[in-house]
Amino acid sequence: MFDLGRTFFAAAARMPDAIAVTDGQLTRTYAQWQDELLRLSAGLSSLGLKPGDHLVTILQNRYEAASLHLACQMTGIVITPLNWRANASELAYVVTDAGAKAIVYEAATRDAINGAGGQNTLALISVDTPEDGNVSWQELFANGGVTSASLASPQSKSVMLYTSGTTGRGKGVPRTHLAERAAAMAHVAQNQYAREEITLGVMPLYHTMGVRSLLASVLINGHFVCQRRFGPAEALNLIERHRITNLYLVPTLYHDLVHHAAFETTDTSSVRKLGFAGQAMTDGLLKALQDAFQPDLFVNHYGSSEIYTFTIDPDAPAKPGSAGKAGLNQEIRVIKLDSVDPQDTAETGEEGQIIAAMDGDEAFDGYWNRPDADAKALHDGWYFTGDVGYQDADGDLYVTGRVDDMIISGGENILPAEIESVLSLHPDVGELAVVGLADERWGQQVAAFIVRTGNVCEADLDTWCRQSDLADYKRPRAYVFVREVPKSPVGKILRRKLVDGDYQPE
């Protein structure tokens, strides 16, 4: 198998004049980008960076971030991207944990660099406004190019992503070129991408979805259109201006896009393929997107940083809530809750923990310097996802929540997803999240936190739930109307903040 540097060289040789990347007014063909990537590779090497070294980036989704990702694949450097909103403490932790040799930053992330401290032994590279003593982006191109030969192999480390770490410090997830390329190839196949697809590059390049969009685009000589940070108005403008053909987003971003005031007046007809991942999509949003785009393909992708693909449902609206069946490179099982035996499988329709095979081509080998995390998540050749779900009579998987999100009320196990889907269908309900709040009698009480889009009250929503198929014991006993539902930078709901009272009431 090709490594990822070799993969780019092959794409450039195949279609050198195809447009490869756009960021604002900047556009590069594959031939032009290859020339710049080779010079960038030489610049990184001139700083003393060698194959296997870690380069930390703290950048928005800009041309430079995409270029660094690809140049690292050519040089064998392990790119270690960090959320550009990270604070100084988080940056310092990652730099130390990864043993980084250099950091690349921009004006928007300078404060984190300045506050991290202890970085004076590292090469600091600014892509826009360097400070005294730091390396400028232009300086990286001063030494000319190198020959188009990759210094990596399929077994080399390609990237190390850090998990979100919502309950503690993030865990490093190192992934090989082989696993990354296999995941990108599966992404192309499972989303039925054609040659020269035009992709909105807005999912962060510090997140597995963003990395996959970039690498899949290279495989098909696609056009990667950078959006540095998501804003629905700008996203709609980019869709119309560049005739974007596919979107791959988390549900939160789709929600903001389709409900934006400019959506109805924007030509989005070029978008024929929708894909989503990161969390379940409510029935209400599924219907809204299907009606708005009428796409040729609407894929629910379920996976993780550790193993990119668990399952795929190629027709999400046909079976709302279904995550489908195992992906091309994977086998999954649902085992009894609290079991660590991969053979202890749950019955059809019975909720249990979802596990995935570690010998699939897309899998990681284990966490970075975290034997404790390996001991918790890896058992007998299987990765224990921490997700709860069940398989129906057709063998389709339904992901119903996280083990940690389980609400135990009066001895009953309750997961938020089913309740959220029922409430999402109410016309006056926007974003929402269901959590368990401490209750003296019941242990936990089901509570729904809701952003209203119309004049709806608690009694209305209680009636709505009573008239649905929702079991009575799952019905929320408390409704809290909030200005917004707290989310992570990639749009995942942060339920812990709601439990802790960290929200703004309406």
C-alpha positions in Angstrom: 0.0 0.0 0.0 1.1 3.6 -0.7 2.0 5.8 2.2 0.2 9.1 2.2 3.1 11.1 0.8 3.2 8.7 -2.1 -0.5 9.0 -2.4 -0.3 12.8 -3.0 2.5 12.4 -5.6 0.3 9.8 -7.5 -2.7 12.2 -7.4 -0.5 15.1 -8.8 0.9 12.9 -11.5 -2.6 11.7 -12.5 -4.3 15.1 -12.8 -1.7 17.9 -12.4 -4.0 20.6 -13.6 -7.0 19.7 -11.4 -7.8 22.3 -8.7 -6.7 20.9 -5.4 -7.3 23.5 -2.7 -8.9 26.9 -2.2 -8.7 29.3 0.8 -10.2 32.6 0.1 -8.5 34.1 -2.9 -5.8 31.5 -2.9 -6.2 28.5 -5.3 -3.7 25.8 -6.2 -3.7 23.0 -8.7 -2.3 19.6 -7.8 1.0 20.4 -9.6 1.3 23.8 -7.9 0.5 22.4 -4.5 3.0 19.6 -4.9 5.7 22.1 -5.7 4.9 24.1 -2.6 4.6 21.0 -0.4 8.0 19.8 -1.5 9.5 23.2 -0.6 7.6 23.2 2.7 9.0 19.7 3.4 12.5 20.9 2.8 11.8 23.8 5.2 10.6 21.5 8.0 13.7 19.3 7.5 16.0 22.4 7.7 14.6 23.0 11.2 16.0 19.6 12.2 12.7 17.8 12.2 13.1 14.1 11.3 10.8 11.2 10.5 9.0 10.2 13.7 9.3 13.6 15.3 6.0 15.3 16.4 5.0 18.7 15.0 2.1 20.3 17.0 -0.2 22.6 15.0 -2.7 25.0 16.6 -4.4 26.4 13.5 -7.8 27.0 12.0 -8.9 25.3 8.8 -6.6 27.2 6.5 -4.4 26.5 3.5 -1.4 26.3 5.7 -3.0 23.7 8.0 -3.8 21.4 5.1 -0.4 21.9 3.6 1.4 21.0 6.8 -0.7 17.9 7.2 0.3 16.7 3.7 4.0 17.8 4.0 4.3 15.8 7.2 3.1 12.7 5.3 5.9 13.2 2.8 8.6 13.8 5.5 7.5 11.1 7.9 6.9 13.7 10.6 3.9 12.9 12.9 1.5 15.8 12.7 -0.1 16.4 16.0 -3.0 18.9 15.5 -4.6 20.7 18.4 -7.9 22.5 18.7 -7.1 26.1 17.8 -9.3 27.2 20.8 -7.1 25.3 23.3 -5.8 27.3 26.2 -2.2 27.6 27.3 -2.5 24.7 29.8 -3.9 22.3 27.2 -1.2 23.3 24.7 1.6 22.8 27.2 0.2 19.3 28.1 0.1 18.1 24.5 3.5 19.5 23.7 5.0 17.7 26.7 3.0 14.5 26.3 3.8 14.2 22.6 7.5 15.2 23.0 7.0 17.8 20.3 9.9 19.3 18.4 8.1 22.3 16.9 4.8 24.2 17.1 3.0 26.0 14.3 0.5 28.7 15.3 -1.3 31.8 13.9 -2.4 35.2 15.3 -5.6 33.8 16.7 -3.6 31.2 18.8 -0.7 33.4 19.9 -2.0 33.8 23.4 -1.9 30.1 24.0 1.7 30.0 22.8 2.8 32.9 25.0 1.0 31.5 28.0 2.2 27.9 27.7 5.7 28.6 28.9 8.7 26.3 28.7 8.6 26.3 24.9 11.9 28.1 24.3 13.6 24.9 23.3 11.1 24.3 20.5 11.0 25.8 17.0 8.0 28.2 16.9 6.6 28.8 13.5 4.0 31.5 12.7 1.9 31.3 9.5 1.0 35.0 9.6 2.6 37.4 12.1 5.8 36.0 13.7 7.3 37.4 16.8 11.0 38.1 17.2 13.0 35.0 17.1 10.3 32.8 15.7 10.3 31.3 12.2 8.0 32.8 9.6 6.0 30.8 7.1 7.9 32.4 4.2 11.3 31.2 5.8 10.2 27.6 5.4 10.3 28.0 1.6 13.8 29.6 1.5 15.8 26.4 0.8 14.1 25.3 -2.4 12.4 22.0 -3.0 13.3 18.3 -2.6 12.7 15.4 -4.9 9.2 13.9 -4.9 10.0 10.8 -2.7 8.3 10.1 0.5 10.4 9.4 3.6 7.5 7.5 5.3 6.3 3.9 5.0 2.8 2.5 5.4 3.8 1.5 9.0 5.0 5.0 9.9 3.0 7.1 12.2 1.0 9.6 10.2 -1.0 11.7 12.8 -1.7 11.8 16.5 -5.1 13.1 17.3 -6.1 14.0 20.9 -9.4 12.9 22.2 -11.6 15.7 23.5 -10.8 14.8 27.1 -14.2 16.1 28.5 -13.7 14.1 31.7 -9.9 14.7 32.0 -6.8 15.2 29.9 -7.1 14.1 26.3 -5.5 10.9 25.2 -3.1 10.7 22.2 -4.4 8.5 19.4 -1.4 7.8 17.1 -2.4 6.4 13.7 -0.3 4.9 10.9 -0.2 5.8 7.2 -1.8 2.4 6.5 -4.7 3.0 8.8 -5.2 6.6 7.7 -5.2 5.6 4.0 -7.5 2.7 4.5 -9.9 4.9 6.3 -9.8 7.5 3.5 -10.4 4.9 0.9 -13.3 3.5 2.8 -14.7 7.0 3.2 -14.5 7.5 -0.6 -16.3 4.1 -1.2 -18.9 4.5 1.5 -19.8 8.0 0.5 -19.7 7.2 -3.2 -17.4 10.1 -4.0 -16.6 10.6 -7.7 -13.4 12.1 -9.2 -13.1 15.8 -8.7 -15.7 16.1 -6.0 -15.8 19.5 -4.4 -15.7 19.3 -0.6 -16.4 22.0 2.0 -13.3 21.7 4.2 -14.8 23.0 7.5 -14.6 20.1 9.9 -11.5 20.8 11.9 -8.2 19.3 10.8 -7.5 18.4 14.4 -10.6 16.1 14.2 -10.8 12.7 12.4 -13.7 14.0 10.2 -11.7 16.9 9.0 -8.6 14.8 8.3 -10.8 12.3 6.4 -12.3 15.0 4.2 -8.8 16.2 3.2 -7.3 12.8 2.5 -10.4 11.5 0.7 -10.3 14.6 -1.5 -6.6 13.9 -2.4 -7.4 10.3 -3.4 -10.0 11.4 -5.9 -8.2 14.6 -7.2 -11.0 16.5 -5.4 -11.2 20.2 -4.7 -10.9 21.0 -0.9 -12.4 24.4 -0.1 -11.2 25.7 3.2 -13.5 27.3 5.7 -11.4 28.5 8.5 -14.1 28.3 11.2 -17.7 27.4 10.7 -20.3 30.1 10.2 -23.6 29.2 8.4 -23.7 32.4 6.3 -20.1 31.9 5.0 -20.7 28.2 4.5 -23.7 28.9 2.3 -21.7 31.4 0.4 -19.0 28.9 -0.3 -21.5 26.2 -1.3 -23.0 28.5 -3.9 -19.7 30.1 -5.1 -17.7 26.9 -5.5 -20.6 24.6 -6.4 -19.8 22.3 -3.4 -20.9 18.7 -4.2 -20.7 17.0 -0.8 -21.0 17.9 2.8 -19.7 15.9 5.7 -20.6 17.6 9.0 -21.7 17.0 12.6 -25.5 17.4 13.1 -25.1 20.7 15.0 -23.6 22.4 11.9 -26.3 21.0 9.7 -28.9 22.4 12.1 -27.3 25.8 11.9 -27.0 25.7 8.1 -30.5 24.6 7.2 -32.1 27.0 9.8 -30.1 30.0 8.7 -32.1 32.9 7.3 -30.1 32.8 4.0 -30.7 29.1 3.3 -33.8 29.6 1.3 -32.2 32.2 -1.0 -29.0 30.3 -1.5 -28.4 27.9 -4.5 -27.4 24.7 -2.8 -28.5 22.4 -5.7 -24.9 21.4 -6.4 -24.8 19.5 -3.0 -25.8 15.9 -3.9 -24.2 13.9 -1.1 -24.7 14.4 2.6 -22.8 12.6 5.3 -22.8 13.1 9.1 -21.0 11.7 12.1 -20.0 12.7 15.6 -23.3 12.1 17.2 -26.8 10.9 16.5 -29.1 13.0 14.3 -32.6 13.6 15.6 -35.6 12.5 13.4 -36.6 16.1 13.1 -33.3 17.3 11.6 -33.1 14.2 9.3 -36.4 15.2 7.8 -35.5 18.8 7.5 -32.3 18.0 5.6 -33.9 15.5 3.4 -36.6 18.0 2.4 -34.2 20.8 2.0 -31.5 19.1 -0.1 -33.2 16.0 -1.6 -29.8 14.4 -1.8 -28.8 11.5 -3.9 -27.0 10.0 -0.9 -27.5 10.6 2.8 -25.0 8.7 4.9 -24.8 8.2 8.7 -21.2 7.4 9.6 -20.5 6.0 13.0 -16.9 5.8 14.1 -14.2 7.3 16.3 -10.6 8.7 16.3 -9.3 5.3 17.3 -11.1 3.3 14.6 -12.4 5.6 11.9 -15.4 3.5 10.7 -17.6 1.3 12.9 -20.8 1.2 10.8 -22.4 2.9 7.8 -26.0 3.5 6.9 -26.1 4.7 3.3 -29.7 5.8 3.5 -30.1 7.5 6.9 -33.7 8.9 6.3 -35.1 5.6 5.3 -34.5 4.2 8.8 -34.2 7.1 11.2 -31.8 6.4 14.1 -30.1 3.5 12.4 -26.3 3.6 12.2 -26.4 0.7 9.7 -24.0 -2.2 9.4 -20.3 -2.6 9.8 -18.1 -0.7 7.4 -15.8 -2.2 4.8 -12.9 -2.7 7.1 -14.7 -3.6 10.3 -16.7 -6.1 12.4 -18.8 -5.0 15.3 -20.6 -6.7 18.2 -22.9 -5.6 21.0 -22.1 -7.3 24.3 -23.8 -7.3 27.7 -23.4 -4.1 29.6 -20.6 -4.3 32.2 -19.1 -7.3 30.5 -15.5 -7.3 29.2 -15.9 -10.6 27.3 -16.2 -10.1 23.5 -18.1 -13.4 23.3 -20.8 -12.3 25.8 -23.1 -10.9 23.1 -26.4 -9.2 23.7 -29.7 -10.5 22.3 -31.3 -8.9 19.3 -33.0 -5.7 20.6 -31.1 -5.8 23.9 -29.0 -2.7 24.7 -25.3 -3.4 25.4 -21.9 -1.9 24.8 -20.7 -1.7 21.2 -17.3 -3.1 20.5 -15.2 -3.1 17.3 -12.5 -5.4 16.0 -8.9 -4.2 16.4 -7.6 -6.2 13.4 -9.5 -4.0 10.9 -7.4 -2.0 8.5 -8.5 1.4 10.0 -7.7 0.6 13.6 -5.1 2.3 15.8 -2.6 0.2 17.8 -3.2 1.7 21.3 -3.1 5.0 23.1 0.1 7.1 23.4 1.8 6.4 26.7 -1.5 5.4 28.4 -1.4 1.8 29.4 -4.3 2.6 31.8 -6.5 3.7 28.9 -5.4 0.6 26.9 -6.4 -1.6 29.8 -9.8 0.0 29.9 -10.6 0.0 26.2 -8.8 -2.9 24.7 -9.8 -6.5 25.4 -8.9 -9.7 23.6 -8.5 -8.0 20.2 -11.5 -5.7 20.5 -12.0 -2.0 21.1 -14.6 -1.2 23.7 -16.2 2.0 22.5 -18.0 3.1 25.6 -21.1 3.5 23.5 -24.4 1.8 24.2 -26.7 0.4 21.4 -28.5 -2.6 20.1 -29.0 -4.4 16.8 -32.5 -4.9 15.4 -33.8 -8.0 13.6 -32.2 -6.8 10.3 -28.8 -6.6 12.0 -28.8 -2.8 11.8 -27.1 -1.0 14.7 -28.8 1.7 16.8 -26.5 3.8 19.0 -28.5 5.0 22.0 -26.0 6.8 24.0 -22.8 6.6 26.1 -22.3 4.3 29.0 -21.5 7.5 31.0 -24.7 9.1 29.8 -26.9 6.4 31.1 -29.8 7.8 33.3 -30.8 5.4 36.1 -34.2 6.4 37.4 -36.1 4.2 39.9 -33.8 1.3 38.8 -34.6 1.7 35.1 -31.8 2.3 32.6 -32.7 5.2 30.3 -30.7 6.7 27.5 -31.2 10.2 26.1 -31.4 9.6 22.4 -34.9 8.2 22.1 -36.3 11.0 24.2 -34.4 13.6 22.2 -35.8 12.3 18.9 -39.4 12.5 20.2 -39.0 16.0 21.4 -37.1 17.1 18.3 -40.2 16.5 16.2 -42.1 19.2 18.0 -42.3 22.3 15.7 -41.4 24.7 18.5 -38.3 22.8 19.7 -34.8 23.7 18.4 -31.7 22.3 19.9 -32.1 20.1 22.9 -30.3 17.6 25.3 -31.7 15.2 27.8 -29.7 14.4 31.0 -30.2 12.8 34.4 -30.3 15.2 37.4 -29.9 14.0 40.9 -33.2 13.1 42.6 -33.5 12.0 46.3 -36.3 9.5 45.6 -35.6 8.2 42.1 -31.8 8.5 42.1 -31.9 10.5 38.9 -34.7 12.4 37.2 -35.0 12.7 33.4 -34.6 16.4 32.5 -34.8 18.0 29.0 -32.9 21.2 28.3 -34.5 22.9 25.3 -33.9 25.9 23.1 -37.4 27.1 22.1 -38.1 28.3 18.5 -41.8 29.1 19.3 -44.2 29.6 22.1 -44.2 26.2 23.8 -44.3 25.5 27.5 -43.6 22.5 29.8 -47.2 21.3 29.8 -47.2 21.3 25.9 -44.1 19.2 25.8 -45.4 16.8 28.4 -48.5 16.3 26.4 -46.4 15.7 23.3 -44.5 13.0 25.0 -47.6 11.3 26.4 -49.1 11.2 22.9 -45.9 9.6 21.5 -44.7 6.0 21.7 -42.3 7.0 24.5 -42.6 4.8 27.5 -44.0 6.7 30.5 -40.9 6.0 32.7 -38.7 7.7 30.1 -40.9 10.9 30.0 -39.0 14.0 31.2 -40.0 15.1 34.7 -38.3 18.5 34.3 -38.0 20.9 31.4 -35.4 23.7 31.4 -35.5 26.3 28.7 -32.0 27.6 27.8 -30.5 30.1 25.4 -28.2 27.4 23.9 -27.1 23.9 24.5 -23.4 23.7 25.5 -21.3 22.0 22.9 -17.6 21.2 22.2 -15.8 22.9 19.4 -16.8 20.2 17.0 -20.4 20.3 18.0 -20.8 17.5 20.4 -23.3 18.1 23.3 -21.6 18.6 26.6 -24.1 17.0 28.9 -21.9 17.3 31.9 -22.2 21.0 31.8 -25.9 20.8 32.0 -25.7 18.4 35.0 -23.3 20.8 36.7 -25.6 23.8 36.1 -23.2 25.4 33.6 -25.7 26.9 31.2 -27.7 30.1 30.5 -31.4 29.9 31.3 -33.7 31.5 28.8 
